[in-house]
Amino acid sequence: NGKILQEFKFPTIGEIFQPVWSPDGRMIAFSGHTGGVTDMYLYDLETSQTRRLTNDAYADLQPAWSPDGKQLTFVTDRFTSNLEQLSFGDYRITLMDIASGQRTEFQTTLSGDQVNPQWSSDGRLLYFVANTSGTPEVYRMPVDGSGKPEQLTEVNTGITGITDLSPAISVSSAANRMAITVFRDGGYDIR
């Protein structure tokens, strides 16, 4: 009916981007902009507590929950940027264990940006957009790092949103389907 059920305010966080529900519906992960940088946060709806998952000058964007709710992936430049030299690198995907906070780079062997991570419904694969060839395309790869990235699309204009970091893919959590956005004829189509 369009009625707002609840509103959550975060007075110490300037802007909030890309909120995503945990699989159990208890938490919301989001990217927050504070003091000129973006960090990753969790909001627990049961306790009304906010937990800051990262706290540094790297960009942390586009969170996605694993189906079991134990891991979070997000996009960051922490593995390719040198803050001391103000040299900013490509975006990579981070795997984070929620309980321990441990973060590791999702090793794809691809060059260029790798953004918009999405989990398969069984938690075995990650889908993402990479611009390795100069055109953003969808890839998939096992989360455990075995195997090689597999390119799933080949579109002249690429798989993209309005900006390079706009979400462009969404994978169904309960079905074997994916929606992608493609720029065509001066506009964006969903396929």
Protein Blocks (a to p, Z undefined) as FASTA:
>chain_A
ZZafbdcddfkbmbdchiacdfklpaccddddeehiacdddddfklopacdfbdcfbdce
hiaddfklpaccdddfklmpcfklopacddddddddfklopacdddehpgcjdehiacdf
kopaccdddfklopacdddddfklpajdddfbdcfkopadfblklcfbdcdfkbccdddd
ddeehiacdZZ
